């Protein structure tokens, strides 16, 4: 028998689920959300969009393939979506103490301990997820046996975009390619970016200038603007919205992903709202409006665009086939468009990576 401490997850409505600790042994709190993906916990844990959240994994087993090495640099990881874990904790039905994968260099429990992240298993995650689906995402805390209790914490009251964005301008790629031809330059507004967005852009031969969420990039010579994903409430990013509006005046191509979809919509004059329990999975079906083409997408967001508030010159680009919510917008005549889902995946289906090609072709 392994010597594990008891741990309990307590929701703000008083509901409790008892399990065992397998990560860093400390109590913690945050917004409790669930993800229905079957794989991809290293990518999910390092996704900045999970900042301040307690992640419940519905797939019954966690940790069986360990975790990969960091690789790359602090500015661009090889295998992760950022430089560190952003979840406050992770919750599983069962944990595999023995892992097996050709790329793994340690197990999940050791990684959680290194990063001071709480892990709890032995939870009936199906019952917990059904409760969250009925009641909606809610605040919660995990109290580990022998550790101090903690207060509930609401990350949505904090500017998580500022917390997860880079703090200085970073450049990826060179001005010219190997043949001496001038590369196109993309300004990438970092609202809490996943590193695979940068990888997808660089694979398409452009120079990427990554700027902080509140940076005035009007003085940079660029061919297109890209707005990244990010955590929390888009209402905290009014300064970013004003910069996007200024970029619209130039007529250059603009593209956004996830938070980028919401901020582009706000710049257009539309509004956003908080979903009951969000979309967090690898299996969200979306349809391209005006066609019968449907894609399976990777998603991670708690807010959505109210498509009914889009001005007349804008229209929905994608719609969610499960609940009818907006999954992207576009301008009717200008080269401005966005997606609420994650075309860069990582992890998740790669059905929609063509989204990057459509943007690059506009430059």
Secondary structure, DSSP 4 states (H G I P E B T S, - for coil): -----EEEEEETTS-EEEEEE-S----EEEEEEEE--SS-HHHHHT-GGGTTEEEEE-SSEESTT-EE---S-SSS-SSSSSSS---SEEE-SEE-SS---TTEEE-HHHHHHHTT-EEEES--HHHHHHHHHHH-SEEEEEEETTS-------GGGS-HHHHHS-SS-EEES-SB-TTSPBPPEEEEEESS--HHHHHHHHTTT-EEEEEETT--GGGS--SEEEE----S-GGGGHHHHHHHHHHHTTT-EEEEETHHHHHHHHHHT--EEEEEEEEEEEEEEEEETTSS-EEEEEEEEEEEE-GGG--TTEEEEEEETTT--EEEEEESSSSEEEESSBTT-SSS--TTTHHHHHHHHH-
